[in-house]
Amino acid sequence: MIQFIGCALFLSSNKGMVFSGALALVMAIFQFEYLGFDSDLLEYFSRKMIFFIPMHLREFLFWWPLFLLRTYLGTYVSYILIYTLLNSIIFRLCHIYEFRFRDSVIFLVPFAVFGYSNTIRQYFATIIMLIIMKYSNKYLPFISGLFHNSLFLINLMTIRSRISLLIFLFLILFIEPAELGSANLGGYKFDVLYLFVALFLSLFISLEKFGLILISYLVLSKYLSFDMIERVLSNLIFVMLVVMPKKYAVIRRGVSVCFFSFGLFLESYVRFL
């Protein structure tokens, strides 16, 4: 929520790098002083500094700098620096995609499914991917997957459509689910709803993406539990809202508000039934 407020302030002023940097720092300090430690960062900081276990190797661009920051600067300074950096790159994203004040509602979407719980790392990686996408070729954004591995999937769904289709078709036809992921679990499942939202948004971006998203969903449902699919699809929806052409700004804002409102209902009521 604090990022949404910061984006609204930034987009209402847009006074340049000095202002955005100062605002990013003030937001980080405010969040720490008045809201306390973020639960995600507390969990990250509590991890043992072991560089060469599989998880830390797969996502070394996130874990290794985090361990070094915590070791040499301490928890408090590391927290302020991480959130200042996060706020700064969000402001940069607003600038390069030419968002207006009303577009700040888009930044509510990443937290629509599970709030801040285990979300910040994926959110950070997604912002980086979106910035790289704006400046580079179609392959460099895959670097974001080294911050959070789920971004490899998001990149496959959004960047190289034909190659991605071949990869997903290979997975669904020739590899058994037991080799990759976990079976679906019981509970309230909204992955199909998120699928329809993503398919609806793809109509305003590329018809080629429509088929790719449908095929990738079939693959994900074969290998991942439904809650993981929800996370991937909700993140994909955020990416699609950001890259959607400006002429569809009204649709983008409307979907953002509706999706976040549903997320509040989901978090507050449905998950606890």
C-alpha positions in Angstrom: 0.0 0.0 0.0 2.8 2.4 0.8 4.2 2.0 -2.8 0.8 2.9 -4.1 0.8 6.1 -2.1 4.3 6.9 -3.1 3.5 6.4 -6.8 0.5 8.7 -6.5 2.7 11.4 -4.9 5.4 10.9 -7.5 3.0 11.0 -10.5 1.3 14.1 -9.1 4.6 16.0 -9.0 7.1 14.3 -11.3 9.9 16.8 -10.4 12.9 14.8 -11.4 15.5 12.5 -9.9 16.4 14.5 -6.8 12.8 14.7 -5.7 12.1 11.0 -6.5 15.2 9.9 -4.6 14.3 11.9 -1.6 10.7 10.7 -1.7 11.9 7.1 -2.0 14.1 7.5 1.1 11.4 9.3 3.1 8.9 6.5 2.3 11.4 3.8 3.4 12.0 5.6 6.7 8.3 6.2 7.3 7.5 2.5 6.6 10.1 1.3 9.1 9.3 3.9 11.8 5.5 3.6 11.7 4.7 0.2 10.2 7.7 -1.7 11.5 9.7 -4.4 9.9 8.2 -6.0 6.8 7.5 -9.7 7.6 9.1 -10.8 4.3 12.4 -9.0 5.1 12.5 -10.3 8.6 12.3 -13.8 7.2 15.0 -13.0 4.7 17.3 -11.5 7.3 16.8 -14.5 9.6 18.2 -16.9 7.0 21.6 -18.3 7.5 24.3 -16.8 5.3 25.0 -19.9 3.2 25.8 -18.9 -0.4 25.9 -22.3 -2.0 22.6 -24.0 -1.2 20.3 -24.6 -4.2 17.8 -21.8 -3.4 20.5 -19.2 -2.8 22.3 -20.3 -6.0 19.2 -20.2 -8.2 18.4 -16.7 -7.0 21.8 -15.4 -6.2 21.2 -11.9 -7.6 18.8 -11.4 -4.6 20.3 -13.5 -1.8 24.0 -12.8 -2.1 23.7 -8.9 -2.0 21.2 -9.3 0.8 23.6 -11.3 2.9 26.4 -8.9 2.3 24.2 -5.9 3.2 23.1 -7.5 6.4 26.7 -8.5 7.4 28.4 -5.1 6.7 25.6 -2.6 7.3 23.3 -4.2 9.8 19.6 -4.9 9.6 18.2 -1.4 10.0 20.4 0.2 7.4 19.8 -2.7 5.0 16.1 -2.4 5.4 16.1 1.3 4.6 18.4 0.8 1.6 16.3 -2.1 0.2 13.1 -0.1 0.4 14.7 3.0 -0.9 15.9 1.0 -3.9 12.5 -0.6 -4.4 10.7 2.7 -4.2 13.2 4.3 -6.6 12.9 1.6 -9.3 9.1 1.8 -9.0 9.3 5.6 -9.7 11.6 4.8 -12.6 9.0 2.4 -14.0 6.3 5.1 -13.7 8.5 7.5 -15.7 9.6 5.2 -18.5 6.1 3.9 -19.1 4.7 7.4 -19.0 2.1 6.7 -16.3 -0.3 9.4 -15.1 -1.6 10.0 -11.6 -4.6 7.7 -12.0 -2.4 4.9 -13.2 -1.0 4.5 -9.7 -3.8 2.0 -8.9 -1.8 -0.5 -11.0 0.6 -0.9 -8.1 -2.1 -2.3 -5.9 -2.4 -5.4 -8.1 0.7 -7.4 -7.1 -0.6 -7.6 -3.5 -4.2 -8.6 -4.6 -3.7 -12.3 -3.8 -1.7 -12.8 -0.7 -1.0 -9.2 0.6 2.6 -8.7 1.5 3.1 -12.3 2.5 6.1 -13.7 0.6 5.5 -11.2 -2.2 8.2 -8.5 -2.0 11.0 -10.5 -3.6 8.8 -11.4 -6.6 7.5 -7.8 -6.8 11.1 -6.5 -6.8 12.1 -8.9 -9.6 9.0 -8.0 -11.7 9.8 -4.3 -11.6 13.3 -5.0 -12.7 12.1 -7.2 -15.5 9.7 -4.5 -16.7 12.4 -1.8 -16.8 14.8 -4.1 -18.7 12.0 -5.0 -21.2 11.7 -1.3 -22.0 15.4 -0.8 -22.9 16.8 -4.1 -24.1 16.3 -7.1 -26.4 13.9 -10.0 -25.8 16.4 -12.2 -23.9 18.0 -9.9 -21.3 14.8 -9.6 -19.1 15.4 -13.3 -18.2 18.0 -11.9 -15.8 15.1 -11.1 -13.5 14.6 -14.8 -12.9 17.8 -14.8 -10.9 16.1 -12.6 -8.4 13.0 -14.8 -8.3 12.7 -17.9 -10.3 9.0 -17.5 -11.1 10.1 -14.6 -13.5 11.5 -17.2 -15.9 7.8 -18.3 -16.4 6.6 -14.7 -16.7 9.2 -14.0 -19.3 8.3 -17.1 -21.3 4.6 -15.9 -21.3 5.4 -12.4 -22.3 8.5 -12.2 -24.5 9.2 -15.0 -27.1 5.8 -16.3 -28.0 6.7 -18.9 -30.6 9.7 -20.3 -28.7 7.7 -20.3 -25.5 4.9 -22.3 -27.1 7.3 -24.9 -28.2 8.8 -25.1 -24.6 5.4 -25.4 -23.0 4.2 -27.9 -25.5 7.3 -30.0 -24.8 6.7 -29.9 -21.1 3.1 -30.8 -21.3 3.6 -33.7 -23.8 6.8 -35.3 -22.8 7.7 -34.7 -19.2 5.8 -36.3 -16.3 4.6 -33.9 -13.6 6.4 -35.8 -10.8 9.7 -34.7 -12.3 9.0 -31.0 -11.9 6.3 -29.9 -9.4 3.8 -30.8 -6.7 0.2 -32.0 -7.2 -2.8 -29.7 -6.8 -4.0 -29.3 -3.2 -7.5 -28.8 -1.9 -9.1 -25.5 -1.0 -10.6 -22.5 -2.7 -9.2 -22.2 -6.2 -9.3 -18.9 -8.1 -6.6 -19.8 -10.7 -9.3 -20.2 -13.4 -10.6 -16.7 -12.6 -7.1 -15.2 -12.9 -6.7 -17.1 -16.2 -9.8 -15.4 -17.7 -8.5 -12.0 -16.5 -5.2 -12.6 -18.2 -6.9 -13.9 -21.4 -9.1 -10.8 -21.4 -6.1 -8.5 -21.1 -4.3 -10.3 -23.8 -7.0 -9.3 -26.3 -5.7 -5.7 -25.9 -2.0 -6.6 -26.4 -1.7 -9.5 -28.8 -3.9 -12.4 -30.0 -0.7 -14.5 -30.1 -0.4 -14.0 -26.3 -4.0 -15.4 -25.9 -2.9 -18.8 -27.1 0.4 -18.7 -25.2 -1.3 -17.9 -21.9 -3.9 -20.7 -22.4 -1.2 -23.3 -23.2 1.0 -22.1 -20.3 -1.9 -22.4 -17.9 -2.4 -26.1 -19.0 1.3 -26.7 -18.3 1.2 -24.9 -14.9 -1.9 -26.8 -13.8 0.0 -30.0 -14.5 3.1 -29.2 -12.5 2.2 -26.7 -9.7 -0.3 -26.4 -6.9 -3.2 -24.0 -7.5 -1.9 -21.3 -5.0 1.4 -21.1 -6.9 -0.5 -20.8 -10.2 -2.5 -18.0 -8.7 0.8 -16.2 -7.8 2.2 -16.6 -11.3 -1.0 -15.5 -13.0 -1.6 -12.5 -10.7 2.0 -11.4 -11.4 1.4 -11.9 -15.1 -1.7 -9.7 -14.9 0.4 -7.0 -13.3 2.9 -7.2 -16.1 0.2 -7.0 -18.8 -1.4 -4.0 -17.1 1.9 -2.2 -17.2 2.7 -2.9 -20.8 -0.9 -2.4 -22.1 -1.0 0.4 -24.7 -2.0 3.8 -23.4 -5.1 4.0 -25.5 -6.6 1.3 -23.2 -5.8 3.3 -20.0 -9.4 3.3 -18.8 -9.6 -0.5 -19.1 -6.2 -0.8 -17.3 -7.4 1.3 -14.4 -10.7 -0.4 -14.1 -9.2 -3.9 -14.1 -6.6 -2.8 -11.5 -9.3 -1.5 -9.1 -11.6 -4.6 -9.6 -8.7 -7.0 -9.2 -7.4 -5.4 -6.0 -10.9 -5.2 -4.5 -11.4 -8.9 -5.1 -8.0 -9.5 -3.6 -9.0 -7.8 -0.4 -12.2 -9.9 -0.2 -10.1 -13.0 -0.9 -7.5 -12.2 1.8 -10.1 -11.1 4.4 -12.8 -13.7 4.1 -12.5 -16.5 1.6 -9.1 -17.8 2.7 -10.3 -18.3 6.2 -13.6 -20.1 5.4 
